[in-house]
Amino acid sequence: MERVITITAAENDHMLAINIARGFRAAGWDGEWQRSVGAGG
């Protein structure tokens, strides 16, 4: 079985709709966190 993997941000509704229309399905989630450091951070 061949696989194609695409990575799309969860908030990118337009690209997610294209992926769904092409037959892709969600297989997992990944997240990144960021915090500023310095004055007031």
Beta strands, then each sheet from edge to edge (+ up, - down):
end
